[in-house]
Amino acid sequence: MTRRSRLAPLFFLALAAAAAAPLFAQEGFPPFTTDYPPEEFTARRNAMYDAIGKDGVAVVQGGETPVGYVRFRQSNDFYYLCGVEVPNAYLLLDGARRRATLFLPHRNAGRERGEGKMWSSEDADEIQKMAGVEAVLGTDLLGETLGRYVQGGPHAFWTPLAPAEGFAVSRDLGLRRIAEMSSDPFDGGPSREGRLVSLVRERFPRFEVKDLSPALDNARLIKSPREIAMLRRAAKLAGLALMEGMRSVQPGQYERELDGMAKFIYYRNGAQGESYYSLIASGHNAWWPHYNAGKRKMEDGDFLLMDFAPDVGYAQSDVTRMFPVNGKFSTWQRELYGFYLACYEAILHAIRPGVTAGQCMQDAVKKMDALLASAKFSKEIYAAGAKAFVDEYRKGADRPDAALGHWVGMATHDDGPHTGPLKAGMVFTIEPALRVPEEKIYVRLEDVIVITEKGTDILSDFAPRDIDRIEKLMAEKGLLKTYPRAD
């Protein structure tokens, strides 16, 4: 036997070993999140065990493989409970044994040769240590596992019935997508959540299906110190992008240019995506609160609304500022924006822990009434718009389900109850809007607020709102002025 022939078997054994255990392509950063330790995920799962009880078993679906050349982002509830970023995964929570089992797809060696190692059920030992779960199995064993629970007697089967939140998705948008699909006569398919429930009922009719979404919403409502730190980072990047927008904007630019500038700041500083599509609306485009086309060329004299924020480690933000495209507030902009800003600050300063949102709003309305009584407007329609703004806010304050704004967390529009007093760890935005319909004028600001034990922490407060600071910042040279667009 020649030396070459003797070495050939060793060569092929080495190739087989490499295929069986390919090297990580993720060189230079950890394979599992360092944003939260395993014990934080364990505490979150413990809250779910308490919610489902000893006769309950819960299954949470992970996100689907994305379509196209798109990086995978895990669905929020799944990530919240285990931190594992693998598509088409399932998490089973056993309420009686307080035991978590991850079900992952098996290794795809062919795909790994192109993209690098991906976590699979074959990595059970490593994943158990990293995520703190008790077991890791292949997804092909999920049905058998559920069957064993049925054999032991009737069980409650818990699963989130609300649509999953993924990349730039809040529940309201998820529900809208399902509604539009169901209205399509050539689609009409069930939601992914509905499909899961249908299959479980068909295969295991002894299960009593129950909704896990309310328990998850309640758990996610109060943020931990680590979650608040991530939200602070997201708000910081949102504010920095808005400030750069103030420096960079000038007549003749397109709205989309500010979108690109903001994304540069987000991604350069570690964001994994955007919380939502950019709402960059100049002139009358701002009249539509969720205008997002970004195609208009901005003109001298335009008042610009910029509402945009990043996704930083599954923490979202939602911050809005308004500023003049030419860098100087006009007479009418100073008049209306100045009045609105004073009312907005009155709302911010009325927010505090231990009282309901309605009480905070009612306190703010007293100051808003005084501001309205002393304000002078150059046009009757401006005075009417200001009065309507205050009156509308008063009506909202008197509602039993009064809300200052919307919750923020893993989704831009987090869900959860709006009843009871404000508590430390709650995070939300305020975004009241003043409108003058006759001239299609729309004025709105938005900040992210954390309730603390003693007061509030406005995460986006550093991004200027007052006229003088905005004009001073706009006099500086920004990125888009330094790097003009290509011809």
matplotlib code that plots the C-alpha trace (Angstrom):
import matplotlib.pyplot as plt

x = [0.0, 1.4, 1.7, -1.0, -3.4, -2.8, -3.7, -6.8, -9.1, -7.9, -8.6, -12.2, -12.7, -11.6, -14.0, -16.9, -16.0, -16.0, -19.4, -20.8, -19.5, -18.9, -17.1, -19.0, -19.2, -20.0, -16.4, -15.8, -19.0, -20.8, -23.2, -25.9, -27.2, -25.2, -28.0, -29.7, -28.3, -30.0, -31.5, -33.5, -35.1, -35.7, -37.6, -39.7, -40.6, -41.4, -44.0, -45.6, -45.6, -47.5, -50.0, -50.8, -50.9, -50.0, -52.5, -51.2, -48.8, -47.8, -46.4, -44.9, -44.0, -40.7, -40.5, -40.6, -37.7, -37.8, -38.5, -35.6, -32.1, -33.3, -31.6, -33.7, -35.2, -36.9, -40.5, -40.8, -42.6, -40.3, -37.2, -38.6, -38.9, -35.6, -33.4, -32.8, -32.6, -33.5, -36.3, -39.1, -38.5, -41.0, -40.8, -42.9, -43.5, -44.7, -46.6, -46.6, -42.9, -41.9, -39.7, -38.9, -38.2, -36.9, -37.8, -35.4, -35.0, -32.2, -28.9, -28.8, -25.2, -25.7, -26.8, -24.1, -21.5, -22.6, -23.6, -21.7, -22.9, -26.5, -28.0, -30.0, -31.3, -28.0, -26.5, -28.7, -26.0, -24.7, -28.1, -29.3, -26.4, -26.8, -30.5, -31.1, -33.8, -34.1, -34.2, -33.7, -35.3, -36.0, -39.2, -40.2, -40.8, -43.2, -46.3, -45.2, -44.4, -47.9, -49.5, -47.8, -49.5, -52.9, -52.3, -51.8, -55.3, -57.0, -54.7, -55.1, -53.1, -51.9, -50.5, -50.4, -53.5, -52.4, -50.3, -46.6, -44.5, -41.4, -39.3, -41.0, -44.3, -46.5, -49.7, -51.9, -50.1, -50.1, -53.9, -54.3, -52.3, -54.4, -57.6, -56.5, -55.4, -58.8, -60.6, -58.7, -60.9, -57.8, -56.0, -58.2, -55.8, -55.8, -53.2, -50.1, -51.5, -54.9, -53.3, -51.5, -54.7, -56.6, -53.9, -53.8, -57.6, -57.7, -54.9, -55.4, -59.1, -58.8, -56.7, -58.6, -57.0, -56.4, -54.8, -51.3, -51.1, -52.6, -50.1, -47.2, -48.6, -48.7, -45.2, -43.8, -45.6, -43.1, -39.5, -36.5, -33.4, -31.7, -34.7, -34.7, -31.0, -31.7, -34.6, -32.4, -29.9, -32.7, -34.0, -30.5, -29.9, -33.4, -32.6, -29.1, -30.7, -33.3, -30.6, -28.6, -31.7, -31.9, -28.3, -28.6, -31.9, -32.2, -34.6, -34.1, -33.5, -35.9, -37.6, -36.0, -32.5, -33.2, -34.4, -31.0, -29.1, -31.0, -30.4, -26.7, -26.7, -28.7, -26.7, -23.4, -24.2, -25.3, -29.0, -30.4, -33.1, -35.8, -38.7, -41.0, -40.9, -39.7, -42.4, -40.6, -43.3, -42.7, -45.3, -48.9, -47.6, -47.5, -51.3, -51.4, -49.8, -48.4, -47.3, -44.2, -43.6, -40.6, -40.7, -41.3, -38.7, -38.7, -39.2, -38.2, -40.8, -41.8, -42.4, -41.0, -42.2, -39.6, -40.7, -38.3, -36.5, -34.3, -34.6, -31.7, -31.5, -35.2, -35.8, -37.8, -38.2, -40.6, -39.5, -40.8, -39.6, -40.7, -38.5, -38.4, -36.6, -34.8, -33.6, -35.7, -39.2, -41.6, -44.1, -47.0, -44.7, -43.5, -47.1, -48.6, -45.6, -44.8, -48.3, -48.3, -44.9, -46.0, -49.0, -46.8, -44.4, -47.3, -48.3, -44.7, -44.4, -47.8, -46.7, -45.8, -46.0, -48.9, -51.7, -53.7, -53.0, -56.4, -55.3, -52.1, -54.0, -56.6, -53.8, -52.2, -55.5, -55.6, -52.3, -53.4, -56.6, -54.5, -52.1, -55.1, -56.6, -53.5, -52.5, -52.9, -53.2, -52.9, -55.8, -59.1, -58.5, -55.3, -57.3, -60.0, -57.3, -55.7, -59.0, -60.0, -56.6, -57.2, -60.9, -60.0, -57.3, -59.9, -62.3, -59.5, -58.6, -62.2, -62.4, -62.3, -59.6, -57.6, -54.2, -51.3, -50.0, -48.9, -46.7, -43.2, -40.9, -40.1, -42.7, -43.1, -46.7, -46.5, -49.7, -51.0, -53.8, -54.2, -56.0, -54.7, -51.9, -48.7, -45.9, -42.1, -40.9, -43.7, -42.5, -44.6, -44.8, -47.0, -47.9, -50.8, -51.5, -52.7, -54.5, -55.7, -57.8, -58.3, -54.5, -53.7, -51.4, -50.4, -48.1, -46.9, -44.0, -43.3, -40.9, -40.2, -40.9, -40.0, -41.9, -39.5, -40.1, -39.9, -40.9, -40.1, -37.1, -37.6, -35.2, -35.3, -35.3, -31.8, -33.2, -34.1, -37.8, -37.5, -37.3, -34.0, -32.1, -33.5, -32.5, -29.0, -28.5, -29.8, -27.1, -24.4, -23.2, -24.7, -23.8, -26.1, -24.5, -21.0, -21.9, -24.3, -26.3, -24.8, -26.1]
y = [0.0, 3.4, 6.3, 8.1, 5.2, 4.8, 8.4, 8.5, 6.9, 9.4, 12.3, 11.2, 10.6, 14.2, 15.5, 13.5, 14.9, 18.5, 18.0, 16.5, 19.4, 22.4, 25.4, 28.5, 31.3, 33.6, 34.2, 37.2, 37.3, 34.8, 32.2, 33.0, 36.4, 38.2, 40.8, 38.6, 35.8, 32.3, 33.1, 36.0, 33.7, 31.2, 33.8, 34.6, 30.9, 30.6, 33.3, 31.3, 28.1, 30.1, 31.2, 27.8, 25.9, 22.3, 20.9, 23.0, 22.5, 25.5, 25.5, 28.7, 28.7, 30.3, 32.5, 31.0, 30.9, 34.3, 34.5, 35.6, 36.8, 38.2, 37.7, 35.7, 37.6, 35.5, 36.2, 38.2, 35.9, 33.0, 35.0, 36.4, 33.0, 31.4, 33.7, 31.1, 32.4, 29.4, 29.4, 26.9, 26.0, 25.3, 25.7, 23.4, 24.4, 21.7, 23.4, 20.4, 19.7, 23.3, 22.0, 23.6, 21.6, 23.1, 21.4, 22.4, 21.3, 18.7, 19.8, 20.8, 20.1, 21.4, 24.8, 25.0, 24.5, 27.8, 29.8, 28.3, 26.4, 26.8, 25.6, 22.4, 19.6, 17.9, 20.6, 19.7, 19.8, 23.2, 24.8, 23.5, 25.2, 28.5, 28.9, 27.1, 24.8, 21.2, 19.4, 19.9, 17.5, 17.4, 19.0, 15.6, 14.5, 17.4, 15.4, 12.3, 14.4, 16.1, 12.6, 11.5, 14.4, 13.4, 9.8, 11.1, 12.6, 15.9, 18.9, 22.5, 23.3, 26.9, 28.8, 32.5, 33.2, 36.7, 37.0, 36.7, 39.9, 39.6, 42.1, 45.6, 43.9, 45.0, 43.1, 45.7, 45.2, 41.5, 41.5, 43.8, 41.3, 38.4, 40.3, 41.3, 37.7, 36.4, 38.9, 37.7, 35.2, 33.6, 33.3, 33.1, 30.8, 30.8, 32.6, 30.6, 30.6, 29.4, 26.6, 25.3, 25.3, 23.6, 20.8, 20.3, 20.1, 17.6, 15.4, 15.7, 16.6, 16.0, 19.1, 22.2, 25.1, 28.3, 31.7, 32.3, 35.9, 37.7, 36.1, 37.0, 40.6, 41.0, 39.6, 41.9, 44.9, 45.4, 45.7, 44.4, 46.6, 44.8, 45.4, 49.1, 49.3, 47.9, 50.3, 53.1, 52.1, 52.0, 55.4, 56.8, 55.7, 57.0, 60.4, 60.6, 59.9, 62.6, 65.1, 64.2, 64.7, 68.2, 68.9, 67.3, 68.4, 71.2, 72.2, 70.1, 66.8, 63.9, 62.5, 59.1, 60.6, 61.1, 57.5, 56.3, 58.6, 57.3, 53.6, 54.3, 55.6, 52.6, 49.9, 51.4, 51.4, 47.8, 47.8, 44.6, 46.4, 49.1, 49.2, 50.2, 51.9, 55.5, 58.1, 61.1, 63.5, 67.0, 69.6, 68.3, 64.7, 65.0, 65.2, 61.4, 60.1, 57.0, 58.4, 56.4, 56.7, 59.0, 60.1, 63.9, 66.5, 68.8, 72.5, 75.8, 76.5, 72.9, 71.7, 68.2, 65.3, 62.6, 59.5, 56.6, 54.3, 51.1, 47.6, 47.0, 43.4, 43.0, 46.3, 48.9, 52.6, 55.2, 58.9, 61.8, 65.3, 68.1, 70.8, 73.3, 72.1, 75.4, 75.5, 78.5, 78.3, 80.5, 82.7, 80.2, 77.3, 79.2, 80.0, 76.6, 74.5, 76.8, 76.4, 72.6, 72.2, 74.0, 71.6, 68.6, 69.6, 70.0, 66.3, 65.1, 66.8, 65.4, 61.8, 60.0, 56.6, 55.5, 57.2, 56.2, 57.6, 59.3, 61.2, 62.4, 63.5, 65.4, 67.2, 68.1, 69.4, 72.1, 73.5, 73.2, 75.2, 78.0, 77.9, 78.1, 81.0, 83.1, 82.1, 84.5, 83.2, 85.0, 83.0, 81.9, 78.4, 78.2, 79.1, 76.6, 73.9, 74.6, 74.5, 71.2, 69.8, 70.6, 69.5, 66.2, 65.6, 66.4, 63.8, 61.2, 61.9, 61.3, 57.8, 54.8, 53.2, 56.4, 55.9, 58.4, 56.7, 53.2, 50.7, 50.1, 47.1, 44.2, 45.7, 49.3, 49.0, 46.6, 45.2, 45.1, 46.5, 50.2, 50.0, 50.7, 52.9, 53.5, 51.2, 51.2, 49.4, 50.4, 51.9, 53.9, 56.9, 60.0, 61.4, 63.8, 65.6, 69.1, 69.5, 72.4, 70.7, 73.8, 74.0, 70.3, 71.2, 68.4, 68.8, 65.9, 65.0, 61.6, 60.5, 57.2, 57.3, 54.9, 54.9, 54.7, 54.2, 58.0, 59.6, 59.2, 58.8, 60.2, 58.1, 60.4, 63.7, 64.6, 65.0, 68.7, 69.8, 73.5, 76.0, 77.6, 74.4, 72.9, 76.0, 76.0, 72.3, 72.8, 75.4, 72.7, 70.8, 67.3, 64.1, 64.7, 68.1, 66.6, 63.6, 64.8, 62.2, 60.8, 62.4]
z = [0.0, -1.0, 1.5, -0.5, -0.3, 3.4, 4.1, 1.9, 4.6, 7.1, 4.7, 4.2, 7.9, 8.5, 5.9, 7.5, 10.9, 9.5, 8.0, 11.2, 13.3, 11.1, 12.5, 13.6, 11.1, 14.0, 14.9, 17.1, 19.0, 21.4, 19.9, 22.5, 23.7, 26.4, 26.8, 29.4, 31.6, 31.7, 35.1, 33.7, 31.1, 33.9, 35.9, 32.9, 32.4, 36.1, 35.7, 32.9, 35.1, 37.7, 35.0, 33.5, 36.7, 37.4, 34.9, 32.1, 29.3, 27.1, 23.6, 22.1, 18.4, 17.3, 14.2, 10.7, 8.3, 6.5, 2.8, 0.7, 1.7, 5.0, 8.4, 10.8, 13.8, 16.4, 17.4, 20.6, 22.9, 22.1, 22.6, 25.8, 27.3, 26.2, 24.1, 21.4, 17.8, 15.7, 13.1, 13.2, 16.9, 19.6, 23.4, 25.6, 29.3, 31.7, 34.5, 36.8, 36.6, 35.9, 33.1, 29.8, 26.6, 23.4, 20.1, 17.3, 13.7, 13.0, 11.6, 8.0, 7.0, 3.4, 4.6, 7.2, 4.6, 3.1, 6.2, 9.1, 12.1, 13.1, 16.4, 16.0, 18.2, 17.9, 20.1, 23.1, 25.8, 24.8, 24.4, 27.7, 29.4, 27.5, 27.7, 31.1, 29.7, 31.0, 27.6, 23.9, 21.3, 17.6, 16.3, 15.0, 18.7, 19.6, 18.6, 20.5, 23.6, 23.5, 23.1, 26.4, 28.2, 26.9, 28.0, 31.6, 31.7, 30.5, 30.3, 29.5, 26.4, 26.5, 23.5, 22.5, 20.3, 19.5, 16.3, 16.8, 16.7, 14.5, 12.5, 12.7, 13.8, 16.6, 17.4, 15.8, 12.5, 12.9, 13.3, 10.3, 8.1, 9.2, 8.6, 5.1, 4.3, 5.4, 3.2, 0.1, -1.7, -3.2, 0.1, 3.2, 5.1, 8.9, 10.9, 12.0, 15.6, 14.3, 12.3, 15.4, 17.5, 14.7, 14.4, 18.2, 18.4, 15.5, 16.8, 20.6, 21.2, 24.9, 25.3, 26.4, 24.5, 26.4, 25.5, 26.9, 25.4, 28.4, 30.8, 28.5, 28.1, 31.9, 32.4, 29.7, 31.1, 33.9, 32.6, 34.4, 34.9, 32.0, 29.8, 30.7, 29.9, 26.4, 25.9, 26.9, 24.3, 21.6, 22.7, 22.6, 19.0, 18.0, 19.5, 17.9, 14.5, 15.0, 16.0, 12.9, 10.9, 12.3, 11.3, 7.9, 6.5, 3.9, 1.1, -2.0, -0.2, -0.4, 2.6, 1.9, 2.5, 6.2, 6.3, 5.0, 7.3, 10.3, 9.4, 9.1, 12.7, 13.9, 12.2, 12.9, 16.6, 16.8, 16.0, 14.4, 12.5, 12.7, 15.0, 12.2, 8.8, 9.0, 9.2, 7.6, 6.5, 5.1, 4.5, 4.2, 4.2, 8.0, 8.1, 7.7, 11.0, 9.4, 6.0, 5.1, 1.3, 1.8, -1.9, -1.6, -2.3, 0.7, 0.1, 1.9, 4.5, 5.1, 8.6, 8.9, 11.1, 11.8, 13.7, 13.5, 15.9, 15.9, 17.2, 19.6, 20.9, 20.8, 22.5, 20.5, 20.8, 19.4, 19.3, 17.2, 16.6, 14.3, 12.9, 9.9, 6.8, 6.3, 9.9, 11.1, 12.6, 10.7, 12.5, 12.3, 13.2, 16.3, 17.2, 17.0, 17.9, 20.8, 22.2, 21.6, 23.2, 26.4, 26.6, 25.9, 28.7, 31.0, 30.3, 30.8, 34.2, 35.4, 34.9, 38.2, 39.8, 42.1, 40.2, 37.1, 33.7, 33.8, 37.0, 35.3, 32.3, 34.4, 36.2, 32.8, 31.5, 34.2, 33.0, 29.4, 30.1, 31.6, 28.6, 26.2, 28.1, 27.8, 24.3, 21.3, 17.8, 14.5, 12.9, 14.2, 12.7, 14.8, 18.0, 17.1, 16.5, 19.8, 21.7, 20.0, 21.0, 24.7, 24.6, 23.0, 25.6, 28.3, 26.9, 26.9, 30.5, 31.6, 30.1, 32.5, 30.3, 29.8, 28.4, 28.2, 25.1, 24.2, 25.9, 24.5, 24.9, 22.6, 20.2, 19.4, 20.4, 23.3, 24.6, 28.1, 30.4, 30.8, 34.1, 37.7, 38.9, 37.1, 38.5, 38.4, 35.3, 33.0, 29.8, 27.3, 25.0, 24.9, 21.5, 21.6, 18.3, 17.5, 14.1, 12.0, 9.3, 7.2, 6.4, 7.0, 9.8, 12.1, 15.2, 17.2, 19.5, 21.2, 23.9, 25.7, 29.5, 32.2, 35.5, 38.4, 42.2, 42.7, 39.4, 35.7, 33.5, 30.0, 27.9, 24.9, 26.8, 25.4, 21.9, 21.8, 21.7, 22.3, 19.5, 20.4, 20.9, 17.6, 15.6, 17.2, 16.3, 12.8, 12.2, 12.5, 9.5, 9.2, 7.4, 4.4, 3.9, 4.0, 1.7, -1.0, -3.0, -6.2, -9.5]

ax = plt.figure().add_subplot(projection="3d")
ax.plot(x, y, z, "-o")
ax.set_aspect("equal")
plt.show()
